[in-house]
Amino acid sequence: MIRRPAFSIGVDEQRGAALLIALVVVALASVMALAVIERGQSTLARTQALLDTERAYQYARGMELLARDLIDQVRSEGNSPELLNGSWTPVFQVPGGRVQGRLLDQQARFNLNALTHPDAAVRQQARESFERLLDLLALDPVIALELADWVEGAAVARPGSAGNSVYAGFRPPYRLAGVALAHPSELRWLRSMTPQAYAGLVGYVTTLPRPELRVNVNTTSAPVLASLMPEMSIVESERVLADGPWRELRDFLAHPIVRMQPISDLELQRRLSITSQNYLAQARVSLDGVERDYFELIQLGGTGYDFRWFSQGVP
């Protein structure tokens, strides 16, 4: 009987171990290579997304020039820029996509910052009008009280409203602002502002830099107009607006339904106008199938255009 050398068993075991180690090394190398590839793809995707966002932003900034051209064109034709309210421009083709824009008249809406007017009587009238707007929209009028306390930073909240002690109990806690609103979305900080209430209100309000309540009767909506008239219903407001537009405010004031309102012509002249100075320019940029909206608040003046703020995605 021939016996195998004892050392041959050790050689076979070493060969098996070497093969196993080689397989493990190959597997680890494959995993590492895959991780490097995935990381590179993720980095490339992030870089491409940043480039696309920057490219879309630069296209959107061009709406400043587009807005100026549109307004200047309408004015040169002897018309009012309000004629542009809500109308989209033709589509402009750009490398990789397209750009389109429009102007939205902000004086067609209720200026919430009228509640910060330096004159206490004007502030009170603005708050009462806002309460009426909320009532016409079937929303809780206490929102007007909470907003008044919010922008005033009231040390003692009005009856039924909410003060610092209430907001301090929220998670996270916060305090009354004590300043005018920069954007309508700040309404969502109020205690009584539910998502449903905000969705029903946001289309009728704005936050203009000047604390004035001056509404354009040629572009406003029935609820906003009715909120400025103590005894005007939505139906009556719709009838008045249907008889427009007006080239002179005195023609509007002479309307039979307006004449029936218990408010002086002088007060109506302070609250109403037939032109607008504040617009929200919207640019819709579509690049590689991704659509982005950009907004910029424009204030017209005697010396030119004042671009107040710029935002992406939030009008």
C-alpha positions, 0 to 999 in steps of 0.5 A: 500500500502506497501512502501519500506524503503527509505534506501533500495535504497541507499543500491542497489546503493552502491552494484552497485557501488561496482560491477563497481569498482570491474570490473574496478580493474579487468580490470586494473589488467588484463592490467597491467599483460598483460603489464608485460608479454609483457615487460618480453617477449621483455626483453627475446627476446632482451637478446636472440638476444644479446646472439645469436650475441655474440655467432656468434661473438665468432664463427666468431673470430675463422676465424683467426685460420681458415685463418692461417690454410688455408694459412699455408696448401697451403704454405706447399704444395708449392702453393700460397695463391692466389689459395684460393681467393674466395673459400668457406671452407667446412661447419663446424657444430656448436651448433645451426647452421653452420660456413663457411669462405673464403679469398678474395685477396685484392691485386686483387683490386685498393688500393685507399690509393695509392693516399696518397703516400708520393711521389708526382709523385707516387700520381699523377700516382695513381690518373691518374690510378684511373681516368682511372678505373672510365672511364673504368667502365663508371663512372665520373672521377671527383670522382678521383679529389674529392678523392684526395682532400678528403684524402689530406684535400686540402685547395684549391680544384682542378678545378671541385672538391669539397672543404670544402666550398661545404661540409659545405653546406650539411646537416649535414655539414662536412669537408674534412678528410685529412687522408687515408681511413679506409674503401671503404665505406668512398667514399660515403662522396664524392659529386659525389659518388651516390649510383649507382656509389658506387655500380659499383665501390666498387667491384674493390677497397680496402683501404689497410694500406700501400699507395702502388698500387701493383696489383696481376696479377693472381687474378685481374680483367680486369678493374683494370689491364687495369687501370694500362696500359695507352693504354690497353682496357678491351678486351685486358686485358681479353685476357692477364688474360685468358693466366694466371696464371703466376709463374714469373712476367717476363713471364707476362711482356713478353706477346705480349699485355703487351709489346705493352704498352708505359710503362717501365718494371721497372714501371710495376714491381713496380705496379704488382706482382704475390703474395699477402700480403693482404686478407679479411677473411669472416666468414658466421655464421648461428645460429637459421636461422639467417645469419651473415657475419663478415670480417677481414683484414689480412696482411701477413708478414715475421714474421706472420699475422697482423689482421688489423680490424674486422667488421660485415656485411660490407666487 
